[in-house]
Amino acid sequence: MQAEVRYTSEIKTVPFGDGTILFENLTPILTPKEREQRRKEIEKRLFEVFSKYAKIRQNYSEKA
């Protein structure tokens, strides 16, 4: 069973037009090991996305 993730909350009120908007930012509370694992997974996925974009862009440049 996976442990329940706890979050810290940061709330900001920002003026917008004639009123205001309330923003709530929730950040998970992670151990350093969990934080490092998530960072690596995000980097891996971003690399995959940008690698695909770079290939598409390269193919487009070669055709032009």
C-alpha positions in Angstrom: 0.0 0.0 0.0 1.3 3.4 -0.9 1.6 6.1 1.8 -0.7 9.1 1.6 1.2 12.1 0.2 0.9 15.3 2.3 1.1 18.8 0.8 2.1 22.3 1.9 -0.3 25.0 0.8 0.5 28.5 -0.4 -2.4 30.8 -1.1 -2.2 34.1 -3.0 -4.8 36.7 -3.9 -4.1 38.5 -7.2 -6.0 41.5 -8.6 -7.6 40.8 -11.9 -9.8 43.3 -13.8 -12.5 44.6 -11.3 -12.0 41.7 -8.9 -9.4 39.2 -7.6 -8.4 35.7 -8.3 -7.4 33.2 -5.5 -4.4 30.9 -6.3 -3.6 27.9 -4.2 -0.3 26.2 -4.9 0.0 22.7 -3.4 3.5 21.3 -3.1 4.1 17.6 -2.0 6.2 17.0 1.1 8.8 14.5 -0.1 11.9 12.9 1.4 15.1 13.9 -0.4 15.2 10.4 -2.0 11.7 10.7 -3.4 12.4 14.3 -4.6 15.4 13.0 -6.5 13.5 10.2 -8.0 10.8 12.5 -9.2 13.3 15.0 -10.6 15.0 12.2 -12.6 11.7 11.0 -14.0 10.7 14.6 -15.0 14.1 15.1 -16.7 13.7 11.8 -18.6 10.3 12.6 -19.9 11.3 16.2 -20.9 14.3 14.8 -22.8 11.9 12.4 -24.6 9.6 15.2 -25.6 12.3 17.6 -26.7 14.2 14.9 -28.6 11.1 14.2 -30.7 10.6 17.9 -31.3 14.3 18.3 -32.3 13.9 15.4 -34.8 10.8 17.0 -36.3 12.4 20.4 -36.6 15.6 18.9 -38.1 13.5 17.0 -40.7 11.6 20.2 -41.5 14.9 22.2 -41.9 16.3 19.6 -44.3 13.2 19.8 -46.5 13.3 23.6 -46.8 
